[in-house]
Amino acid sequence: MDIPLLSMALSQGQVQQQASMSVMRQAIGSAEQQGDAFQKLLNTADTQALQHAAQPHLGGNIDLKG
């Protein structure tokens, strides 16, 4: 192989690695934002309201037959 071909291959590999790292940083930033928003929601929301929203069918009926 000649030197120009090796140089181009190395450069292309570096560009691919930089692009991959950029996408990973964006994904990490997005996950952190979602985690922060979820934590804020948990801290400000009523626990019973969250439980009811997650499973609205529970607790709606009472069986009075013995």
C-alpha positions in Angstrom: 0.0 0.0 0.0 1.2 3.5 -0.6 1.2 6.3 1.9 -1.6 8.5 0.4 -4.0 5.5 0.6 -3.1 4.8 4.2 -3.5 8.5 5.1 -7.0 8.6 3.6 -8.0 5.4 5.4 -6.8 6.8 8.7 -8.5 10.1 8.1 -11.8 8.3 7.3 -11.5 6.2 10.5 -11.0 9.3 12.6 -14.0 11.0 11.0 -16.2 8.0 11.7 -15.0 7.9 15.3 -15.7 11.6 15.8 -19.2 11.2 14.4 -19.9 8.2 16.6 -18.7 10.1 19.7 -20.9 13.1 18.8 -24.0 10.9 18.5 -23.2 9.2 21.8 -22.8 12.6 23.5 -26.2 13.7 22.2 -27.8 10.5 23.4 -26.3 10.9 26.9 -27.5 14.5 27.0 -31.0 13.5 26.0 -31.1 10.7 28.6 -29.9 13.1 31.3 -32.6 15.6 30.4 -35.2 12.9 30.5 -34.0 11.7 33.9 -34.0 15.2 35.3 -37.5 15.8 34.1 -38.7 12.5 35.5 -37.0 13.2 38.9 -38.7 16.6 38.9 -42.1 15.0 38.1 -41.7 12.5 40.9 -40.7 15.2 43.4 -43.7 17.5 42.5 -46.4 15.0 41.8 -48.9 13.4 44.2 -48.0 9.7 44.7 -51.6 8.6 44.7 -52.3 10.5 41.5 -49.3 8.8 39.8 -50.4 5.4 40.9 -53.9 6.0 39.7 -52.6 7.3 36.3 -50.4 4.2 36.0 -53.3 1.7 36.9 -56.6 3.5 36.6 -58.7 0.3 36.8 -57.5 -0.5 40.4 -59.7 0.6 43.3 -62.7 1.6 41.3 -64.9 -1.2 42.4 -65.7 -2.8 45.7 -67.1 -6.3 46.0 -69.8 -6.2 48.7 -71.0 -9.8 48.3 -69.9 -12.1 51.1 
